[in-house]
Amino acid sequence: MLLASLTLLRQPLSFVASKWLELVRIAGNPYRPELHYMRGPGPKWHAKYQASRLDRSR
């Protein structure tokens, strides 16, 4: 009787444990992509368009 009840509990507990571990893994992930997005034109863009802007001002 005890063995049968333990077997019935094993599957739901395993499911809860796997979901908990997945949540901990996701919450503990240090990668935050919003910190790596470009925030504007870089130095090559400025060099290219600064030269064309200076040519037009003549």
C-alpha distances in whole Angstrom, upper triangle without the diagonal:
4,5,5,6,9,10,11,13,15,17,18,19,20,23,24,24,26,28,29,30,33,34,35,36,38,39,40,43,46,48,50,52,54,56,57,59,62,64,68,70,71,74,75,75,77,79,79,80,82,85,85,85,88,90,90,91,95
4,5,5,6,9,10,11,12,15,17,16,18,21,21,22,24,26,26,28,30,31,32,34,36,37,37,40,43,45,47,49,52,53,54,56,60,62,65,68,68,71,72,72,74,77,77,78,80,82,83,83,86,87,87,89,92
4,5,5,6,9,10,11,13,15,15,16,19,20,20,22,25,25,26,28,30,31,32,34,36,36,38,42,44,46,48,50,52,53,55,58,60,64,66,66,69,70,70,73,75,75,76,78,80,81,81,84,86,86,87,91
4,5,5,6,9,10,12,14,15,16,18,19,20,22,24,25,26,28,30,31,32,34,35,36,38,42,44,46,48,50,51,52,54,58,60,63,66,66,69,70,70,72,75,75,75,77,80,80,80,83,85,85,87,90
4,5,5,6,9,11,12,12,14,16,17,18,20,22,23,24,26,28,29,30,32,33,34,37,40,42,44,46,48,49,51,52,56,58,61,64,64,68,68,68,71,73,73,74,76,78,79,79,82,83,83,85,88
4,5,5,6,9,11,10,12,15,15,16,18,20,20,22,24,25,26,28,30,31,32,34,37,39,41,43,46,47,48,50,54,56,59,62,62,65,66,66,68,71,71,71,73,76,76,77,79,81,81,83,86
4,5,5,7,10,10,11,13,15,15,17,19,20,21,23,25,26,27,29,31,32,34,37,39,41,43,45,46,47,49,53,55,58,61,61,64,65,65,67,69,70,70,72,75,75,76,78,80,80,82,85
4,6,7,8,9,11,12,14,15,17,18,20,21,23,24,26,27,29,30,31,33,37,38,40,42,44,46,47,48,52,54,57,60,60,64,64,64,67,69,69,70,72,74,74,75,78,79,79,81,84
4,6,6,6,8,10,11,12,14,16,16,18,20,21,22,24,26,27,28,30,34,36,37,39,41,43,44,46,50,52,55,58,58,61,62,62,64,67,67,67,69,72,72,72,75,77,77,78,82
4,6,5,6,9,10,10,12,14,15,16,18,20,21,22,24,26,27,28,32,34,36,38,40,41,42,44,48,50,53,56,56,59,60,60,62,65,65,66,68,70,70,71,74,75,75,77,80
4,5,5,6,9,10,11,12,14,15,17,18,20,21,23,24,26,27,31,32,34,36,38,40,41,42,46,48,51,54,54,57,58,58,60,63,63,63,65,68,68,68,71,73,73,75,78
4,5,5,6,9,10,11,12,14,15,17,18,20,21,23,24,26,30,31,32,34,36,38,39,41,45,46,50,52,53,56,57,57,59,62,62,62,64,67,67,67,70,72,72,73,76
4,5,5,6,9,10,10,12,14,15,16,18,20,21,22,24,28,30,31,33,35,37,38,40,44,46,49,52,52,55,56,56,58,61,61,62,64,66,66,67,69,71,71,73,76
4,6,5,6,9,10,11,12,14,15,16,18,20,21,23,26,28,30,32,34,36,37,38,42,44,47,50,50,53,54,54,56,59,59,60,62,64,64,65,68,69,69,71,74
4,5,5,6,9,10,11,12,14,15,17,18,20,22,25,26,28,30,32,34,35,36,40,42,45,48,48,51,52,52,54,57,57,57,59,62,62,62,65,67,67,69,72
4,6,5,6,9,10,11,12,14,15,16,18,20,24,25,27,29,31,32,34,35,39,41,44,47,47,51,52,51,54,56,57,57,59,61,62,62,65,67,66,68,71
4,5,5,6,9,10,11,12,14,15,16,18,22,24,26,28,30,31,33,35,38,40,44,46,46,50,51,51,53,55,56,56,58,61,61,61,64,66,66,67,71
4,5,5,6,9,10,11,12,14,15,17,20,22,24,26,28,29,30,32,36,38,41,44,44,47,48,48,50,53,53,54,56,58,58,59,62,63,63,65,68
4,5,5,6,9,10,11,12,14,16,19,20,22,24,26,28,29,30,34,36,39,42,42,46,47,46,48,51,51,52,54,56,57,57,60,61,61,63,66
4,5,5,6,9,10,11,12,14,18,20,21,24,25,27,28,30,34,36,39,42,42,45,47,47,48,51,52,52,54,56,57,57,60,62,62,63,66
4,5,5,6,9,10,10,12,16,18,20,22,25,26,27,29,33,35,38,41,41,44,45,45,47,49,50,51,52,55,56,56,58,60,61,62,65
4,5,5,6,9,10,11,15,16,17,19,22,23,24,26,30,32,35,38,38,41,42,42,44,47,47,48,50,52,53,53,56,57,58,59,62
4,5,5,6,8,10,14,15,16,18,20,22,23,25,29,31,34,37,37,40,42,41,43,46,47,47,49,51,52,52,55,57,57,58,61
4,6,5,6,9,12,14,16,19,21,21,23,25,29,31,34,37,37,40,41,42,43,46,47,47,49,51,52,52,55,57,57,58,61
4,6,5,6,10,12,14,16,19,20,21,23,27,29,32,35,35,38,39,39,41,43,44,45,46,49,50,50,52,55,55,56,59
4,5,5,9,10,11,14,16,17,18,20,24,26,29,32,32,35,37,37,39,41,42,42,44,47,47,47,50,52,52,53,57
4,6,8,10,11,14,16,17,19,21,24,26,29,32,32,36,37,37,39,41,42,42,44,47,47,47,50,52,52,53,57
4,6,9,11,14,16,16,18,21,24,26,29,32,32,35,36,37,38,41,42,42,44,46,47,47,50,52,52,53,57
4,6,8,11,14,14,15,18,21,23,27,29,29,32,33,33,35,37,38,39,40,43,44,44,47,49,49,50,54
4,6,10,12,11,13,16,19,20,24,26,26,29,30,31,32,35,36,37,38,41,42,42,44,46,47,48,51
4,6,9,9,9,12,16,18,21,23,23,26,27,28,29,32,33,33,35,38,39,39,41,43,44,45,48
4,6,6,8,10,13,15,19,21,21,25,26,26,28,30,31,31,33,36,36,36,39,41,41,42,46
4,5,5,7,11,13,16,18,19,22,23,23,25,28,28,28,30,33,33,34,36,38,38,40,43
4,5,6,9,10,14,17,18,21,23,22,23,26,27,27,28,32,32,32,34,37,37,38,41
4,6,9,10,13,16,16,19,21,21,22,25,26,26,27,30,31,31,33,36,36,37,40
4,7,9,12,14,14,17,19,19,20,23,24,24,26,28,29,29,32,34,34,35,39
4,6,9,12,12,16,17,16,18,21,22,22,23,26,27,27,29,31,32,33,36
4,6,8,9,12,14,13,14,17,18,18,20,22,23,23,26,28,28,29,32
4,7,9,12,14,13,14,17,18,17,18,22,22,22,24,27,27,27,31
4,6,10,12,10,10,14,15,14,15,18,19,18,21,23,23,24,27
4,7,8,6,7,10,11,10,12,15,15,15,18,20,20,21,25
4,6,5,6,9,10,11,12,15,16,16,18,20,21,23,25
4,5,5,6,9,10,10,12,14,15,16,19,20,21,24
4,5,5,6,9,10,11,13,14,16,17,19,21,23
4,5,5,6,8,10,11,12,14,16,17,18,21
4,5,5,6,8,10,10,12,14,15,16,19
4,6,5,6,9,10,11,13,15,16,18
4,6,6,7,9,10,11,13,15,17
4,5,5,6,9,10,11,13,15
4,6,5,6,9,10,11,13
4,5,5,6,9,10,12
4,5,5,6,9,11
4,5,5,7,9
4,5,5,7
4,6,6
4,6
4
